[in-house]
Amino acid sequence: MSEDHKAAYSRRRFLAAGIAGAAGLVATPVLARDTEEWTGSRFSWTRPKLVVERDIAFRHRHTGETLRTVYYANGRYIPSALTEVNWLLRDFRLNEVKEIDPQLLDLLYAVRQRLESSEPFEVYSGYRSPETNARLRMEGWGVARNSLHMQGMAIDIGLPGSSTRHIANCALSLQRGGVGTYRRSTFVHLDVGEVRTWRG
């Protein structure tokens, strides 16, 4: 093979390799920026979107305060939202604040999703300080001595448009903690302690 033929052959191989490499790049799927869609030269496939936010809404029956906030997003709890929740669910008698267990919010979120409700929860009781808990026991309110309300792990709620029976049954089906109902009461007790149920 002459030197001219060798040079021409080398150029053809170089060009062919470049074209094949470019074709390989085009055929490789690429995740489009800020989207859930994979794109390529021959196909386009959209991944199912995951729920990345959890929201919660409350109206406190004793203070009249309301709150609607996203408390979880992008795989983490949002500290500023949790702070707002802690304040609304404080012991309103003493204005004493305690951190509310985020699992309790997750339970409430799951209940509201299953009941397909966008209404805010009516809050009857959130956190209770040991002093308030003891006083309510002395007044005969049927409050447990070691109530999980004192640990920020329990709440008494209602939900407009949903009966206490429906709320209780929904929470029981989730098997995430305790569920208590009371005769002639318009609220349901929910907590993230041991799975159990009772009727007072």
JOSULMO-V681895 format. One record per pair of residues at least 12 apart in sequence whose C-alpha atoms are under 8 Angstrom apart, sorted by the first residue. I is the first residue (numbers start at 1). J is the second residue. D is the distance in Angstrom with one decimal. If there is no record, write none. Layout:
BEGIN
I J D
I J D
END
This chain:
BEGIN
26 40 6.9
26 41 6.0
27 40 5.8
27 41 5.2
27 42 7.3
28 40 6.2
28 41 7.7
29 41 7.7
36 48 7.8
36 49 7.1
52 72 7.7
52 73 5.4
52 74 5.5
52 75 6.9
53 70 6.7
53 71 7.7
53 72 5.4
53 73 4.4
53 74 6.9
54 70 5.7
54 71 6.1
54 72 5.1
54 73 6.6
54 106 8.0
54 109 7.0
55 68 7.3
55 69 5.5
55 70 4.0
55 71 5.7
55 72 7.0
55 109 7.0
56 68 5.8
56 69 5.7
56 70 6.4
56 71 7.0
56 105 7.4
56 108 7.7
56 109 6.4
56 120 7.5
57 69 6.4
57 119 7.4
57 120 4.5
57 121 6.2
58 120 4.7
58 121 4.7
58 122 6.0
58 123 6.6
59 120 6.2
59 121 6.1
59 122 5.1
59 123 6.0
60 88 7.4
60 122 5.9
60 123 4.6
60 124 6.7
61 122 6.3
61 123 5.8
61 124 5.9
62 124 7.1
63 92 7.5
65 88 7.0
66 88 7.7
67 84 7.8
67 85 7.7
67 88 7.6
68 120 7.7
69 81 6.5
77 102 7.9
82 99 8.0
82 100 7.8
82 102 7.9
83 99 7.8
85 100 7.5
86 98 6.2
86 99 5.6
86 100 5.8
89 123 8.0
89 125 7.4
89 126 4.8
89 127 5.8
90 126 6.4
90 127 5.3
90 128 7.3
91 126 7.0
91 127 5.3
91 128 5.0
91 129 6.3
91 132 7.9
93 132 7.6
96 129 7.2
97 127 7.6
98 127 6.8
98 151 7.8
98 152 6.5
99 152 6.2
100 127 7.6
100 151 7.7
100 152 4.4
100 153 6.3
101 152 5.8
101 153 5.5
103 192 6.8
104 153 6.2
104 154 7.0
104 191 6.6
104 192 5.9
107 171 7.8
107 176 7.1
107 192 7.8
111 167 7.3
111 170 6.3
111 171 6.1
114 170 7.2
115 162 7.8
115 167 7.8
115 170 7.5
119 159 6.8
119 160 6.4
120 159 6.8
120 160 7.6
121 157 6.2
121 158 5.8
121 159 5.0
121 160 7.5
122 157 5.3
122 158 4.9
122 159 5.9
122 160 7.6
123 155 7.5
123 156 6.2
123 157 4.8
123 158 6.8
124 155 7.7
124 156 5.3
124 157 5.7
124 158 7.8
124 187 7.2
125 155 5.7
125 156 5.1
125 157 7.3
126 149 6.3
126 152 7.2
126 154 6.5
126 155 4.6
126 156 6.6
127 149 5.0
127 150 5.8
127 151 7.2
127 152 5.2
127 153 7.9
127 154 7.3
127 155 7.3
128 149 5.4
128 150 5.0
128 152 7.8
129 149 7.9
129 150 5.5
130 150 6.2
133 145 7.5
133 147 7.7
133 150 7.5
148 191 7.1
148 193 7.5
153 191 5.5
153 192 5.8
153 193 7.2
154 189 7.2
154 190 5.7
154 191 4.1
154 192 6.7
155 189 5.8
155 190 5.5
155 191 6.4
156 187 6.0
156 188 5.4
156 189 4.4
156 190 6.3
157 187 5.0
157 188 5.4
157 189 6.5
157 190 7.7
158 186 6.5
158 187 4.7
158 188 6.3
164 181 7.4
164 186 6.5
164 187 6.3
164 188 6.0
167 188 7.3
168 180 7.4
168 181 7.3
168 188 6.6
171 190 7.7
172 197 7.8
175 195 6.0
176 192 6.1
176 193 7.8
176 194 7.7
176 195 6.1
177 190 7.2
177 191 5.4
177 192 4.3
177 193 4.9
177 194 5.0
177 195 4.1
177 196 6.5
178 190 5.7
178 191 5.1
178 192 6.4
178 193 6.1
178 194 6.1
178 195 5.0
178 196 4.7
178 197 5.6
179 191 6.8
179 195 7.9
179 196 6.5
179 197 4.8
179 198 6.7
180 197 5.6
180 198 5.0
180 199 5.7
180 200 7.4
181 198 6.6
181 199 4.9
181 200 6.2
182 199 5.5
182 200 4.5
183 199 7.5
183 200 6.4
END
